[in-house]
Amino acid sequence: MAEQDERIAALEALARERILVLDGAMGTMIQSLRLDEAGFRGQRFADHPRDLQGNNDLLVLTQPDAVRRIHLDYLEAGADIIETNNFNSTTISQADYGMEHLAHELNVAGARLAREAVEEVMKKDPHRPRFVAGAIGPTNRTASISPDVNDPGFRNVTFDELRLAYGEAARGLIEGGADILLVETIFDTLNAKAALFAIDEVFEELGRKLPVMISGTITDMSGRTLSGQTPEAFWISIQHAQPFSIGLNCALGAKQLRPFLAELSRVADTRVSAHPNAGLPNEFGGYDETPEQTAAQIGEWARAGLVNIVGGCCGTTPLHIRAIAAAVEGVAPRDIPPKPTGLRLSGLEPFELVA
């Protein structure tokens, strides 16, 4: 616990000094390995009755060296924080593969792999701290929206089901050595609330807390999450969690994300993060934006005082992260504004009571 406290203190100190660099995409890096069904299964799951190709999280058990190599590539490119390969490591998401029982093990193993990569790099450069963020994805179900257009009141998941699944994931990530918990790619604020509630329960059980990063997704140029909130309304809805950072990731490239990031940066009284895609996908689902193009956009964000933490999402590679790290080097992190004192509420849009 003392070591963990030291790492948290180092993270806080570093965040005051400079813009932190998050890693890039894991999913598209895994896709580049072109693993077949046998590659995903490994020996342990050779006889599993369902197809497993595409279950990227399973690779922390069946292809650990490949996952560790991706982590090392991002660290060597300049990332301060690497995310574990656990985006879908909940009982809810793993149910698609008949692997609900592995959720805890996947999170422990994913965090340990990332921890090993961090320790390996820090042995070479002990004066530069690096950190592990335990990735907690949104699951493949939404608590706010019906999956049946003919039955708007129907839900295929409950708040408590989400809470239990997120709690199990958080426990595993902490057991495996995560320094941070990252609730990311949030398209439904109610899902995020379940995750944050679960994380608080786990912290209370363990008698200690970790920094929590929260990152939402603006689904298109309407400037709203899938469940309908603007960035400011989203922030008001989850600010009670007092996160280490609030941010945006995925769905959009840096150019498209900028106005929504600026809105969030204007109102959030905590650090702001952003890890956009490498532009918008092409007609084949690939990403064409070069490291230099992505880095130029993010460097402008930094000089405009919009961000405290930057990185990449879908389509970004270690080359993108290297370019992003160079683009923000020497640029001061965004100043955190004072906490507002008025009454602020939100539905789909923010509401502020002005006396």
C-alpha positions as CSV (number, residue, x, y, z in Angstrom):
1,M,0.0,0.0,0.0
2,A,2.9,2.4,0.8
3,E,4.3,1.8,-2.8
4,Q,0.9,2.6,-4.2
5,D,0.6,5.8,-2.2
6,E,4.0,6.9,-3.4
7,R,2.9,6.3,-7.0
8,I,-0.3,8.3,-6.6
9,A,1.7,11.1,-5.0
10,A,4.1,11.0,-8.0
11,L,1.2,11.1,-10.4
12,E,-0.3,14.1,-8.7
13,A,3.0,15.9,-8.7
14,L,3.7,15.2,-12.4
15,A,0.2,16.3,-13.4
16,R,1.0,19.7,-11.8
17,E,4.3,20.0,-13.8
18,R,3.3,19.1,-17.3
19,I,0.8,17.6,-19.7
20,L,0.6,13.9,-19.2
21,V,0.7,11.5,-22.2
22,L,-1.7,8.6,-22.4
23,D,-1.1,5.7,-24.7
24,G,-2.9,4.9,-28.0
25,A,-5.2,2.3,-29.4
26,M,-5.1,-1.3,-28.2
27,G,-7.8,-2.7,-30.3
28,T,-6.4,-1.6,-33.7
29,M,-2.9,-2.6,-32.6
30,I,-4.2,-6.1,-31.8
31,Q,-6.0,-6.2,-35.2
32,S,-2.7,-5.6,-36.9
33,L,-1.4,-8.9,-35.4
34,R,-3.9,-10.7,-37.7
35,L,-4.5,-13.5,-35.2
36,D,-6.7,-16.3,-36.3
37,E,-9.2,-18.3,-34.1
38,A,-6.4,-20.5,-32.9
39,G,-4.4,-17.5,-31.9
40,F,-7.1,-16.2,-29.7
41,R,-7.9,-19.6,-28.2
42,G,-4.4,-20.7,-27.3
43,Q,-4.1,-24.1,-25.7
44,R,-6.2,-23.3,-22.6
45,F,-9.4,-22.6,-24.6
46,A,-8.8,-24.9,-27.6
47,D,-12.1,-26.7,-26.9
48,H,-14.3,-23.7,-25.9
49,P,-17.7,-24.2,-27.5
50,R,-18.0,-20.6,-28.9
51,D,-15.9,-18.6,-31.4
52,L,-13.3,-16.5,-29.6
53,Q,-11.7,-14.5,-32.4
54,G,-12.3,-10.8,-31.6
55,N,-12.2,-11.2,-27.9
56,N,-9.2,-9.0,-27.5
57,D,-9.3,-9.0,-23.7
58,L,-8.7,-12.8,-23.7
59,L,-5.2,-12.2,-25.2
60,V,-3.9,-11.2,-21.7
61,L,-4.3,-15.0,-21.0
62,T,-3.6,-16.6,-24.4
63,Q,-1.1,-14.1,-25.9
64,P,0.5,-12.2,-23.0
65,D,3.8,-11.5,-24.7
66,A,2.0,-9.8,-27.6
67,V,0.0,-7.6,-25.2
68,R,3.1,-6.8,-23.1
69,R,4.9,-5.8,-26.3
70,I,2.2,-3.3,-27.3
71,H,2.4,-1.8,-23.8
72,L,6.2,-1.5,-24.1
73,D,6.0,0.1,-27.5
74,Y,3.7,2.8,-26.1
75,L,5.9,3.4,-23.1
76,E,9.0,3.6,-25.3
77,A,7.1,6.1,-27.5
78,G,6.7,8.4,-24.5
79,A,3.5,7.4,-22.8
80,D,3.3,8.3,-19.1
81,I,0.1,6.3,-18.6
82,I,-0.7,3.0,-20.3
83,E,-4.2,1.4,-20.3
84,T,-4.8,-2.2,-19.5
85,N,-6.2,-4.5,-22.2
86,N,-9.5,-4.9,-20.3
87,F,-12.0,-2.7,-22.2
88,N,-14.5,-5.6,-22.3
89,S,-13.5,-7.5,-19.2
90,T,-16.9,-7.5,-17.5
91,T,-19.3,-10.3,-17.0
92,I,-21.8,-8.5,-19.2
93,S,-19.5,-8.1,-22.2
94,Q,-17.8,-11.5,-21.8
95,A,-21.2,-13.2,-21.9
96,D,-21.1,-12.8,-25.7
97,Y,-18.2,-15.4,-25.6
98,G,-19.5,-17.6,-22.8
99,M,-16.7,-16.4,-20.6
100,E,-18.4,-14.5,-17.8
101,H,-16.5,-16.6,-15.2
102,L,-13.2,-15.2,-16.4
103,A,-14.0,-11.5,-15.7
104,H,-12.0,-11.2,-12.5
105,E,-9.1,-13.2,-13.8
106,L,-8.9,-11.1,-17.0
107,N,-8.7,-7.9,-15.1
108,V,-6.1,-9.2,-12.7
109,A,-4.0,-10.5,-15.6
110,G,-4.4,-7.4,-17.7
111,A,-3.3,-5.1,-14.9
112,R,-0.3,-7.4,-14.1
113,L,0.9,-7.3,-17.7
114,A,0.8,-3.6,-17.8
115,R,2.5,-3.3,-14.4
116,E,5.3,-5.6,-15.7
117,A,5.8,-3.4,-18.7
118,V,5.9,-0.3,-16.6
119,E,8.4,-1.8,-14.2
120,E,10.6,-3.0,-17.1
121,V,10.8,0.5,-18.6
122,M,11.3,2.2,-15.2
123,K,14.3,-0.1,-14.5
124,K,16.0,1.6,-17.5
125,D,14.8,5.1,-16.5
126,P,13.9,5.1,-12.8
127,H,13.7,8.9,-12.6
128,R,10.6,9.1,-14.9
129,P,7.6,7.5,-13.3
130,R,5.0,5.6,-15.4
131,F,1.5,4.6,-14.5
132,V,-1.1,1.9,-15.2
133,A,-4.7,2.8,-15.8
134,G,-7.1,0.0,-15.4
135,A,-9.5,0.3,-18.4
136,I,-13.2,-0.1,-17.7
137,G,-15.3,0.1,-20.8
138,P,-19.0,0.9,-21.1
139,T,-20.2,-2.7,-21.7
140,N,-22.3,-3.6,-24.7
141,R,-25.6,-2.7,-23.0
142,T,-27.2,0.6,-22.1
143,A,-29.2,1.4,-19.0
144,S,-30.9,4.5,-20.5
145,I,-32.0,3.4,-24.0
146,S,-34.2,0.6,-25.1
147,P,-32.6,-1.8,-27.6
148,D,-36.1,-2.4,-29.0
149,V,-37.5,0.4,-31.1
150,N,-41.0,-1.1,-30.6
151,D,-40.7,-1.0,-26.8
152,P,-39.1,2.3,-25.6
153,G,-39.5,1.3,-21.9
154,F,-37.6,-2.0,-22.3
155,R,-34.1,-2.3,-20.8
156,N,-31.8,-5.3,-21.3
157,V,-29.7,-4.4,-18.2
158,T,-30.4,-3.0,-14.7
159,F,-28.3,-0.5,-12.7
160,D,-27.5,-3.2,-10.1
161,E,-26.4,-5.7,-12.8
162,L,-24.0,-3.0,-14.1
163,R,-22.9,-2.1,-10.6
164,L,-21.9,-5.7,-9.8
165,A,-20.1,-6.2,-13.1
166,Y,-18.2,-3.0,-12.8
167,G,-17.3,-3.8,-9.1
168,E,-15.8,-7.1,-10.1
169,A,-13.7,-5.5,-12.8
170,A,-12.5,-2.8,-10.5
171,R,-11.4,-5.3,-7.8
172,G,-9.5,-7.3,-10.3
173,L,-7.7,-4.3,-11.8
174,I,-6.7,-3.1,-8.3
175,E,-5.5,-6.6,-7.3
176,G,-3.4,-6.7,-10.5
177,G,-1.6,-3.4,-9.7
178,A,-3.5,-0.6,-11.4
179,D,-2.6,2.9,-10.2
180,I,-5.7,4.6,-11.8
181,L,-9.1,3.4,-12.8
182,L,-10.2,4.7,-16.1
183,V,-14.0,4.6,-16.9
184,E,-13.9,5.4,-20.6
185,T,-15.8,5.6,-23.9
186,I,-19.0,6.5,-22.0
187,F,-22.0,6.7,-24.2
188,D,-24.6,6.4,-21.5
189,T,-24.2,8.5,-18.3
190,L,-26.3,6.0,-16.3
191,N,-23.8,3.3,-17.1
192,A,-21.1,5.6,-15.9
193,K,-22.9,6.3,-12.7
194,A,-23.2,2.6,-12.0
195,A,-19.4,2.2,-12.6
196,L,-18.6,5.1,-10.3
197,F,-21.0,3.8,-7.6
198,A,-19.3,0.4,-7.9
199,I,-15.9,1.9,-7.7
200,D,-16.8,3.8,-4.5
201,E,-18.1,0.6,-3.0
202,V,-14.8,-1.2,-3.8
203,F,-12.8,1.7,-2.3
204,E,-14.8,1.5,0.9
205,E,-14.3,-2.3,1.1
206,L,-10.5,-1.9,0.6
207,G,-10.1,1.1,2.8
208,R,-8.2,3.1,0.2
209,K,-8.8,5.1,-3.0
210,L,-7.2,5.3,-6.4
211,P,-7.4,8.3,-8.8
212,V,-10.3,7.9,-11.2
213,M,-10.3,9.1,-14.7
214,I,-13.6,9.5,-16.6
215,S,-13.9,9.9,-20.3
216,G,-17.1,10.2,-22.4
217,T,-17.8,9.8,-26.1
218,I,-19.4,12.4,-28.3
219,T,-21.0,10.2,-30.9
220,D,-21.3,12.7,-33.8
221,M,-21.2,16.4,-34.7
222,S,-24.4,17.0,-32.8
223,G,-22.1,17.4,-29.8
224,R,-23.9,14.9,-27.6
225,T,-23.4,11.5,-26.1
226,L,-25.5,8.6,-27.3
227,S,-27.9,9.1,-24.4
228,G,-28.3,12.8,-25.4
229,Q,-26.2,14.9,-23.0
230,T,-23.9,17.8,-24.0
231,P,-20.4,17.8,-22.6
232,E,-21.3,20.3,-19.9
233,A,-24.4,18.4,-18.8
234,F,-22.3,15.2,-18.8
235,W,-19.8,16.8,-16.5
236,I,-22.4,18.1,-14.1
237,S,-23.9,14.6,-13.9
238,I,-20.7,13.0,-12.7
239,Q,-18.8,15.8,-11.0
240,H,-19.8,14.4,-7.6
241,A,-17.2,11.7,-8.1
242,Q,-14.4,14.2,-7.8
243,P,-12.4,12.5,-10.5
244,F,-8.7,12.9,-11.2
245,S,-9.7,13.9,-14.7
246,I,-12.7,14.3,-17.0
247,G,-12.4,13.9,-20.8
248,L,-13.5,12.8,-24.2
249,N,-12.4,9.9,-26.4
250,C,-13.2,7.8,-29.4
251,A,-15.9,8.4,-32.2
252,L,-14.3,11.5,-33.5
253,G,-10.9,12.7,-34.7
254,A,-9.0,15.6,-33.1
255,K,-10.3,18.2,-35.5
256,Q,-14.0,17.2,-35.0
257,L,-13.5,16.8,-31.2
258,R,-12.1,20.3,-30.5
259,P,-15.3,22.4,-29.9
260,F,-16.7,19.8,-27.5
261,L,-13.4,19.5,-25.7
262,A,-13.3,23.3,-25.4
263,E,-16.8,23.3,-23.9
264,L,-15.7,20.7,-21.3
265,S,-12.5,22.5,-20.6
266,R,-14.4,25.7,-19.9
267,V,-16.5,24.2,-17.1
268,A,-14.6,21.4,-15.5
269,D,-12.9,22.1,-12.2
270,T,-10.6,19.2,-12.6
271,R,-8.0,18.0,-15.1
272,V,-9.2,17.5,-18.7
273,S,-8.1,14.6,-20.9
274,A,-8.7,13.8,-24.5
275,H,-7.7,10.8,-26.6
276,P,-9.3,11.1,-30.1
277,N,-9.2,8.7,-33.0
278,A,-6.7,9.1,-35.8
279,G,-9.3,11.0,-37.8
280,L,-12.6,9.6,-39.0
281,P,-12.7,6.0,-40.4
282,N,-12.4,5.5,-44.2
283,E,-14.8,3.4,-46.2
284,F,-13.0,0.3,-45.1
285,G,-13.1,1.1,-41.4
286,G,-9.4,2.1,-41.3
287,Y,-7.8,5.3,-40.1
288,D,-5.7,7.4,-42.4
289,E,-4.6,10.3,-40.2
290,T,-0.9,10.4,-39.9
291,P,1.0,10.9,-36.6
292,E,2.0,14.4,-37.7
293,Q,-1.6,15.4,-38.5
294,T,-2.9,14.1,-35.2
295,A,-0.1,15.6,-33.2
296,A,-0.5,19.0,-34.9
297,Q,-4.2,19.2,-33.8
298,I,-3.4,18.1,-30.2
299,G,-0.4,20.4,-30.0
300,E,-2.8,23.3,-30.8
301,W,-5.1,22.1,-28.0
302,A,-2.2,22.3,-25.6
303,R,-1.1,25.8,-26.6
304,A,-4.7,26.9,-26.3
305,G,-4.8,25.7,-22.7
306,L,-7.5,23.1,-23.1
307,V,-5.9,19.9,-21.8
308,N,-4.0,18.2,-19.0
309,I,-3.8,14.7,-20.4
310,V,-3.6,13.7,-24.1
311,G,-3.3,10.4,-26.0
312,G,-4.9,8.5,-28.8
313,C,-7.9,6.2,-29.4
314,C,-8.9,4.1,-32.5
315,G,-6.3,4.0,-35.2
316,T,-3.5,5.6,-33.2
317,T,-0.2,3.8,-32.9
318,P,3.1,4.2,-31.0
319,L,4.2,6.5,-33.8
320,H,1.2,8.8,-33.1
321,I,1.9,8.8,-29.4
322,R,5.6,9.7,-30.0
323,A,4.5,12.6,-32.2
324,I,1.8,13.7,-29.6
325,A,4.4,13.6,-26.8
326,A,6.7,15.8,-28.8
327,A,3.9,18.2,-29.7
328,V,3.0,18.9,-26.1
329,E,6.5,18.8,-24.6
330,G,7.3,22.0,-22.7
331,V,3.7,23.3,-22.9
332,A,2.1,24.1,-19.6
333,P,-0.9,22.0,-18.5
334,R,-4.3,23.7,-18.5
335,D,-5.1,25.8,-15.4
336,I,-7.8,24.2,-13.3
337,P,-10.6,26.8,-12.6
338,P,-12.0,27.2,-9.1
339,K,-15.1,25.1,-8.2
340,P,-18.3,27.0,-8.9
341,T,-20.5,27.8,-5.9
342,G,-23.9,28.1,-7.6
343,L,-26.5,25.4,-8.0
344,R,-25.9,23.4,-11.2
345,L,-28.1,20.6,-12.5
346,S,-28.4,18.7,-15.7
347,G,-30.7,16.6,-17.8
348,L,-29.8,16.5,-21.5
349,E,-28.5,20.1,-21.1
350,P,-27.0,22.0,-18.2
351,F,-29.0,24.2,-15.8
352,E,-27.5,26.8,-13.6
353,L,-29.5,28.7,-11.0
354,V,-28.3,32.3,-10.9
355,A,-29.4,34.4,-7.9
